[in-house]
Amino acid sequence: MSEVVAVLLKDPDEKLTLSTDWTDTLASGETITGTPAWAVEDAPTGDVTPLAVDGAAAIAGNVASQRFQAGTARQVYRARCRMTTSTGQIYDRSWTVRIGTR
């Protein structure tokens, strides 16, 4: 189960960057392997403009970032970041993203 970091409001026309710092999750000497995987989950069936990953994910030290775009007004999505550590641990964090006109 993902740790829910925040509930956010995003306009359909905005591009929104989500970031998470994994420092407090890592044990002493443990590192992030590769680039964490970002995804959109829980998109409604038949949604023609769902929330979507926009571009490549970034990692700087223990901070992972990803930009998102689109989304259908009055819909709710879950954006998730999954990372794997040098010891084989896998962690998830997610954000609830509500789409609405600002």
DSSP file (Angstrom, degrees, kcal/mol; ACC not computed):
  #  RESIDUE AA STRUCTURE BP1 BP2  ACC     N-H-->O    O-->H-N    N-H-->O    O-->H-N    TCO  KAPPA ALPHA  PHI   PSI    X-CA   Y-CA   Z-CA
    1    1 A M              0   0    0      0, 0.0    91,-0.3     0, 0.0     2,-0.2   0.000 360.0 360.0 360.0 136.9    0.0    0.0    0.0
    2    2 A S        -     0   0    0     89,-0.1     2,-0.6    91,-0.1    91,-0.2  -0.484 360.0-121.0 -77.2 144.0    1.3    3.4   -0.9
    3    3 A E  E     -a   93   0A   0     89,-1.4    91,-2.8    -2,-0.2     2,-0.6  -0.775  30.0-132.9 -77.5 122.9    1.9    6.2    1.6
    4    4 A V  E     -a   94   0A   0     -2,-0.6    91,-0.2    89,-0.2     3,-0.1  -0.727  24.2-175.6 -83.5 117.9   -0.4    9.1    0.5
    5    5 A V  E     -     0   0A   0     89,-3.2     2,-0.3    -2,-0.6    90,-0.2   0.894  57.1 -25.3 -81.3 -43.4    1.7   12.2    0.6
    6    6 A A  E     -a   95   0A   0     88,-0.6    90,-2.3     2,-0.0     2,-0.5  -0.989  47.5-119.6-164.1 162.7   -1.0   14.8   -0.3
    7    7 A V  E     -a   96   0A   0     -2,-0.3     2,-0.3    88,-0.2    90,-0.2  -0.982  41.2-171.9-111.2 124.5   -4.2   15.6   -1.9
    8    8 A L  E     -a   97   0A   0     88,-3.2    90,-3.3    -2,-0.5     2,-0.5  -0.853  23.0-138.5-122.1 152.0   -3.7   18.2   -4.7
    9    9 A L  E     -a   98   0A   0     -2,-0.3     2,-0.4    88,-0.2    90,-0.2  -0.944  26.1-177.9-106.4 129.2   -6.0   20.3   -6.9
   10   10 A K  E     -a   99   0A   0     88,-2.9    90,-2.0    -2,-0.5     6,-0.0  -0.994  24.2-131.0-130.0 132.6   -4.7   20.6  -10.5
   11   11 A D    >   -     0   0    0     -2,-0.4     3,-1.3    88,-0.2    90,-0.2  -0.548  27.9-119.3 -73.1 145.4   -6.3   22.6  -13.4
   12   12 A P  T 3  S+     0   0    0      0, 0.0    58,-0.5     0, 0.0    -1,-0.1   0.799 114.0  48.9 -57.6 -27.9   -6.7   20.5  -16.6
   13   13 A D  T 3  S+     0   0    0     56,-0.1     2,-0.1     2,-0.1    58,-0.1   0.565  93.6  98.9 -89.9  -9.3   -4.4   23.0  -18.5
   14   14 A E    <   -     0   0    0     -3,-1.3    56,-0.6    56,-0.1     2,-0.5  -0.362  64.1-142.3 -75.6 154.9   -1.6   23.0  -15.8
   15   15 A K  E     -D   69   0B   0     54,-0.2     2,-0.4    -2,-0.1    54,-0.2  -0.994  25.6-164.7-111.3 125.8    1.6   21.0  -15.9
   16   16 A L  E     -D   68   0B   0     52,-2.3    52,-2.9    -2,-0.5     2,-0.5  -0.942  10.6-152.0-119.4 127.4    2.3   19.9  -12.3
   17   17 A T  E     -D   67   0B   0     -2,-0.4     2,-0.4    50,-0.3    50,-0.3  -0.880  10.5-162.9-100.9 126.2    5.7   18.6  -11.0
   18   18 A L  E     -D   66   0B   0     48,-2.9    48,-2.3    -2,-0.5     2,-0.3  -0.868  10.3-177.7-104.2 140.5    5.6   16.2   -8.0
   19   19 A S  E     -D   65   0B   0     -2,-0.4     2,-0.4    46,-0.2    46,-0.2  -0.975   8.9-171.1-136.3 150.2    8.7   15.6   -6.0
   20   20 A T  E     -D   64   0B   0     44,-2.3    44,-2.6    -2,-0.3     2,-0.6  -0.993  16.4-143.4-143.6 137.9    9.5   13.3   -3.1
   21   21 A D  E     -D   63   0B   0     -2,-0.4     3,-0.3    42,-0.2    42,-0.2  -0.891  11.5-173.3-101.8 117.4   12.6   13.1   -0.9
   22   22 A W    >>  +     0   0    0     40,-3.0     3,-1.5    -2,-0.6     4,-1.4   0.359  53.4 108.8 -90.7   4.0   13.3    9.5    0.1
   23   23 A T  T 34 S+     0   0    0      1,-0.3     3,-0.5     2,-0.2    -1,-0.2   0.883  78.4  48.1 -51.5 -48.3   16.2   10.4    2.6
   24   24 A D  T 34 S+     0   0    0     -3,-0.3    -1,-0.3     1,-0.2    -2,-0.1   0.680 109.6  55.1 -69.9 -16.1   14.2    9.5    5.7
   25   25 A T  T <4 S+     0   0    0     -3,-1.5    -1,-0.2    -4,-0.1     2,-0.2   0.796  91.7  86.0 -83.7 -31.0   13.1    6.2    4.2
   26   26 A L  S  < S-     0   0    0     -4,-1.4     3,-0.1    -3,-0.5     2,-0.1  -0.490  74.4-131.4 -78.8 138.4   16.6    5.0    3.4
   27   27 A A    >   -     0   0    0     -2,-0.2     3,-2.2     1,-0.2    -1,-0.1  -0.371  49.7 -68.5 -76.1 164.0   18.7    3.1    6.0
   28   28 A S  T 3  S+     0   0    0      1,-0.3    -1,-0.2    -2,-0.1     3,-0.1  -0.344 125.0   8.5 -55.5 126.8   22.3    4.2    6.6
   29   29 A G  T 3  S+     0   0    0      1,-0.3    -1,-0.3    -3,-0.1     2,-0.2   0.288  99.2 126.5  83.5 -10.1   24.4    3.4    3.5
   30   30 A E    <   -     0   0    0     -3,-2.2    -1,-0.3    55,-0.0     2,-0.3  -0.567  38.6-171.1 -81.6 144.4   21.3    2.4    1.5
   31   31 A T        -     0   0    0     -2,-0.2    55,-2.4    -3,-0.1     2,-0.4  -0.861  28.7-100.9-130.8 165.7   20.8    4.1   -1.9
   32   32 A I  E     -B   85   0A   0     -2,-0.3     2,-0.5    53,-0.2    53,-0.2  -0.735  35.3-143.5 -83.4 132.7   18.2    4.4   -4.6
   33   33 A T  E     -B   84   0A   0     51,-2.8    51,-0.5    -2,-0.4    -1,-0.0  -0.866  58.9 -26.4-100.6 130.9   18.9    2.2   -7.6
   34   34 A G  E    S-     0   0A   0     -2,-0.5    -2,-0.0    49,-0.1    49,-0.0  -0.211 104.4 -41.9  67.9-160.7   18.0    3.5  -11.0
   35   35 A T  E     -     0   0A   0     48,-0.0    24,-0.1    29,-0.0    22,-0.0  -0.907  65.5-110.0-105.2 128.6   15.3    6.1  -11.5
   36   36 A P  E     -     0   0A   0      0, 0.0     2,-0.5     0, 0.0    47,-0.2  -0.214  34.0-117.6 -55.0 147.2   12.1    5.7   -9.5
   37   37 A A  E     -B   82   0A   0     45,-2.6    45,-2.8    20,-0.0     2,-0.4  -0.769  26.8-162.0 -92.8 129.0    9.1    4.7  -11.7
   38   38 A W  E     +B   81   0A   0     -2,-0.5     2,-0.3    43,-0.2    43,-0.2  -0.862  16.3 164.8-109.1 144.9    6.1    7.2  -11.8
   39   39 A A  E     -B   80   0A   0     41,-2.1    41,-3.0    -2,-0.4     2,-0.5  -0.981  35.4-123.0-153.0 160.7    2.6    6.2  -13.0
   40   40 A V  E     -B   79   0A   0     -2,-0.3     2,-0.3    39,-0.2    39,-0.2  -0.950  35.1-177.4-107.2 128.3   -1.0    7.4  -13.0
   41   41 A E  E     +B   78   0A   0     37,-3.8    37,-2.3    -2,-0.5    -2,-0.0  -0.814  54.3  32.9-121.6 162.8   -3.4    4.9  -11.4
   42   42 A D        +     0   0    0     -2,-0.3    34,-0.2     1,-0.2    -1,-0.2   0.758  68.3 167.1  66.3  28.1   -7.2    4.8  -10.9
   43   43 A A        -     0   0    0     -3,-0.2    -1,-0.2    35,-0.1    34,-0.1  -0.570  43.7-105.8 -70.5 135.0   -8.0    6.7  -14.2
   44   44 A P    >   -     0   0    0      0, 0.0     3,-1.7     0, 0.0    -1,-0.1  -0.303  39.4 -97.8 -61.1 143.6  -11.7    6.4  -14.9
   45   45 A T  T 3  S+     0   0    0      1,-0.3     3,-0.1    -3,-0.1     0, 0.0  -0.392 109.2  17.2 -60.2 133.6  -12.7    4.0  -17.7
   46   46 A G  T 3  S+     0   0    0      1,-0.3     2,-0.4    -3,-0.1    -1,-0.3   0.506  81.5 154.7  82.3   4.2  -13.2    5.9  -21.0
   47   47 A D    <   -     0   0    0     -3,-1.7    -1,-0.3     1,-0.2    -4,-0.0  -0.539  26.4-166.3 -67.7 118.9  -11.4    9.0  -19.8
   48   48 A V  S    S+     0   0    0     -2,-0.4    -1,-0.2     1,-0.2    -2,-0.0   0.681  82.7  30.4 -86.2 -17.6  -10.3   10.7  -23.0
   49   49 A T  S    S+     0   0    0     21,-0.0    22,-1.2     3,-0.0    -1,-0.2  -0.448  83.9 172.2-134.6  62.8   -7.8   13.2  -21.4
   50   50 A P        -     0   0    0      0, 0.0    21,-0.5     0, 0.0    19,-0.1  -0.201  47.2 -82.4 -69.7 162.1   -6.6   11.5  -18.2
   51   51 A L        -     0   0    0     19,-0.2     2,-0.3    46,-0.1    19,-0.2  -0.415  61.6-171.6 -56.6 137.9   -3.8   12.8  -16.0
   52   52 A A  E     -E   69   0B   0     17,-2.6    17,-2.7    -3,-0.1     2,-0.2  -0.983  30.1-103.8-142.6 149.4   -0.5   11.7  -17.7
   53   53 A V  E     -E   68   0B   0     -2,-0.3     2,-0.5    15,-0.2    15,-0.3  -0.491  35.4-154.9 -64.5 138.4    3.2   11.6  -17.1
   54   54 A D        -     0   0    0     13,-3.1    13,-0.5    -2,-0.2     2,-0.1  -0.914  51.4 -31.2-124.9 103.2    4.9   14.4  -19.1
   55   55 A G  S    S-     0   0    0     -2,-0.5     2,-0.2    11,-0.1    -1,-0.0  -0.334  97.0 -29.8  87.8-171.1    8.5   13.8  -20.0
   56   56 A A        -     0   0    0      1,-0.1    11,-0.3    -2,-0.1     2,-0.1  -0.533  60.5-112.5 -86.6 148.7   11.3   11.9  -18.2
   57   57 A A        -     0   0    0     -2,-0.2     2,-0.3     9,-0.1     9,-0.2  -0.396  31.2-145.0 -71.0 155.3   11.5   11.4  -14.4
   58   58 A A  E     -F   65   0B   0      7,-2.7     7,-2.6    -2,-0.1     2,-0.4  -0.932  12.2-167.1-124.2 149.4   14.4   13.1  -12.6
   59   59 A I  E     +F   64   0B   0     -2,-0.3     2,-0.4     5,-0.2     5,-0.2  -0.994   7.9 175.6-136.1 130.0   16.5   12.1   -9.7
   60   60 A A  E >   -F   63   0B   0      3,-2.6     3,-1.9    -2,-0.4     2,-0.5  -0.914  69.8 -50.4-134.4 105.0   18.8   14.3   -7.7
   61   61 A G  T 3  S-     0   0    0     -2,-0.4   -29,-0.2     1,-0.3   -40,-0.0  -0.562 123.9 -21.2  66.2-119.4   20.4   12.7   -4.7
   62   62 A N  T 3  S+     0   0    0     -2,-0.5   -40,-3.0    -3,-0.1     2,-0.6   0.228 116.9 100.7-104.9  12.6   17.4   11.2   -2.9
   63   63 A V  E <   -DF  21  60B   0     -3,-1.9    -3,-2.6   -42,-0.2     2,-0.4  -0.882  52.4-166.5-105.0 122.8   14.8   13.4   -4.4
   64   64 A A  E     -DF  20  59B   0    -44,-2.6   -44,-2.3    -2,-0.6     2,-0.3  -0.882   9.1-176.6-107.4 138.9   12.7   12.0   -7.3
   65   65 A S  E     +DF  19  58B   0     -7,-2.6    -7,-2.7    -2,-0.4     2,-0.3  -0.964   9.8 176.3-136.2 151.3   10.6   14.3   -9.5
   66   66 A Q  E     -D   18   0B   0    -48,-2.3   -48,-2.9    -2,-0.3     2,-0.3  -0.971  22.1-134.9-153.1 139.1    8.1   13.9  -12.3
   67   67 A R  E     -D   17   0B   0    -13,-0.5   -13,-3.1    -2,-0.3     2,-0.3  -0.758  21.1-164.1 -95.1 143.6    5.9   16.4  -14.3
   68   68 A F  E     -DE  16  53B   0    -52,-2.9   -52,-2.3    -2,-0.3     2,-0.3  -0.910   5.7-172.7-124.6 152.2    2.3   15.5  -15.0
   69   69 A Q  E     +DE  15  52B   0    -17,-2.7   -17,-2.6    -2,-0.3   -54,-0.2  -0.894  40.7  12.9-138.8 168.5   -0.2   17.0  -17.5
   70   70 A A        +     0   0    0    -56,-0.6   -19,-0.2   -58,-0.5   -56,-0.1  -0.183  49.1 167.9  67.8-152.5   -3.8   17.0  -18.6
   71   71 A G        -     0   0    0    -22,-1.2     2,-0.4   -21,-0.5    -1,-0.1  -0.104  39.7 -96.0 112.5 144.7   -6.7   15.4  -16.6
   72   72 A T    >   -     0   0    0     -2,-0.1     3,-1.8     1,-0.1    27,-0.3  -0.803  44.6-102.5 -97.5 131.9  -10.4   15.7  -17.0
   73   73 A A  T 3  S+     0   0    0     -2,-0.4    27,-0.2     1,-0.3     3,-0.1  -0.186 105.4  17.4 -52.4 140.1  -12.3   18.2  -14.9
   74   74 A R  T 3  S+     0   0    0     25,-2.5     2,-0.3     1,-0.3    -1,-0.3   0.561 100.8 118.1  71.6  12.8  -14.2   16.7  -11.9
   75   75 A Q    <   -     0   0    0     -3,-1.8    24,-2.6    24,-0.2     2,-0.4  -0.748  53.5-144.9-105.3 157.8  -12.1   13.5  -12.0
   76   76 A V  E     + C   0  98A   0     -2,-0.3     2,-0.3    22,-0.2    22,-0.2  -0.980  19.9 178.3-124.3 134.0   -9.7   12.1   -9.3
   77   77 A Y  E     - C   0  97A   0     20,-2.5    20,-2.7    -2,-0.4     2,-0.5  -0.807  24.0-131.9-127.1 166.5   -6.5   10.3  -10.1
   78   78 A R  E     -BC  41  96A   0    -37,-2.3   -37,-3.8    -2,-0.3     2,-0.5  -0.984  15.1-161.1-123.2 120.9   -3.7    8.8   -8.1
   79   79 A A  E     -BC  40  95A   0     16,-2.5    16,-2.6    -2,-0.5     2,-0.4  -0.863  16.5-165.4 -97.9 132.9   -0.1    9.6   -9.1
   80   80 A R  E     -BC  39  94A   0    -41,-3.0   -41,-2.1    -2,-0.5     2,-0.5  -0.941  17.9-162.8-126.7 142.1    2.5    7.1   -7.7
   81   81 A C  E     -BC  38  93A   0     12,-3.1    12,-2.1    -2,-0.4     2,-0.5  -0.991  12.5-172.8-118.5 125.9    6.2    7.0   -7.3
   82   82 A R  E     -BC  37  92A   0    -45,-2.8   -45,-2.6    -2,-0.5     2,-0.3  -0.976   5.6-179.1-121.1 128.5    7.9    3.6   -6.8
   83   83 A M  E     - C   0  91A   0      8,-2.6     8,-2.6    -2,-0.5     2,-0.4  -0.940  16.3-147.8-128.9 152.6   11.5    3.3   -5.9
   84   84 A T  E     -BC  33  90A   0    -51,-0.5   -51,-2.8    -2,-0.3     6,-0.2  -0.924  17.1-143.4-116.3 140.8   13.9    0.4   -5.3
   85   85 A T  E >   -B   32   0A   0      4,-2.6     3,-2.0    -2,-0.4   -53,-0.2  -0.516  30.0-102.6-101.5 170.2   16.8    0.5   -2.9
   86   86 A S  T 3  S+     0   0    0    -55,-2.4   -54,-0.1     1,-0.3    -1,-0.1   0.666 123.0  53.9 -63.6 -16.9   20.3   -1.0   -3.0
   87   87 A T  T 3  S-     0   0    0    -56,-0.3    -1,-0.3     2,-0.1   -57,-0.0   0.353 123.2-103.3 -98.8   5.3   19.1   -3.6   -0.5
   88   88 A G  S <  S+     0   0    0     -3,-2.0    -2,-0.1     1,-0.3     2,-0.1   0.454  72.1 144.7  90.2   0.5   16.1   -4.6   -2.7
   89   89 A Q        -     0   0    0     -5,-0.0    -4,-2.6     1,-0.0     2,-0.4  -0.457  36.0-152.1 -69.6 145.5   13.4   -2.8   -0.7
   90   90 A I  E     - C   0  84A   0     -6,-0.2     2,-0.4    -2,-0.1    -6,-0.2  -0.988  14.2-175.8-122.8 128.4   10.6   -1.3   -2.7
   91   91 A Y  E     - C   0  83A   0     -8,-2.6    -8,-2.6    -2,-0.4     2,-0.4  -0.939   7.4-160.2-125.7 146.1    8.7    1.7   -1.5
   92   92 A D  E     - C   0  82A   0     -2,-0.4   -89,-1.4   -91,-0.3     2,-0.3  -0.953   7.8-178.8-123.1 144.0    5.7    3.6   -2.9
   93   93 A R  E     -aC   3  81A   0    -12,-2.1   -12,-3.1    -2,-0.4     2,-0.3  -0.987  13.3-171.4-133.4 144.8    4.4    7.1   -2.3
   94   94 A S  E     -aC   4  80A   0    -91,-2.8   -89,-3.2    -2,-0.3   -88,-0.6  -0.948  14.7-152.2-138.6 159.4    1.2    8.5   -3.9
   95   95 A W  E     -aC   6  79A   0    -16,-2.6   -16,-2.5    -2,-0.3     2,-0.6  -0.980  18.0-134.2-126.8 137.4   -0.7   11.7   -4.4
   96   96 A T  E     -aC   7  78A   0    -90,-2.3   -88,-3.2    -2,-0.4     2,-0.6  -0.849  25.8-163.2 -88.7 124.4   -4.4   12.1   -4.9
   97   97 A V  E     -aC   8  77A   0    -20,-2.7   -20,-2.5    -2,-0.6     2,-0.4  -0.938   4.9-165.3-117.6 114.0   -4.8   14.6   -7.7
   98   98 A R  E     -aC   9  76A   0    -90,-3.3   -88,-2.9    -2,-0.6     2,-0.5  -0.820  14.3-141.1 -96.2 133.4   -8.2   16.2   -8.1
   99   99 A I  E     +a   10   0A   0    -24,-2.6   -25,-2.5    -2,-0.4     2,-0.3  -0.841  38.0 141.2-100.1 126.9   -8.8   18.0  -11.5
  100  100 A G        -     0   0    0    -90,-2.0     2,-0.3    -2,-0.5   -27,-0.0  -0.984  52.7 -97.3-159.9 152.1  -10.7   21.3  -11.3
  101  101 A T              0   0    0     -2,-0.3   -90,-0.1   -90,-0.2    -2,-0.0  -0.559 360.0 360.0 -75.0 132.2  -10.7   24.7  -13.0
  102  102 A R              0   0    0     -2,-0.3    -1,-0.1   -93,-0.0   -91,-0.0   0.417 360.0 360.0 -93.3 360.0   -9.0   27.3  -11.0
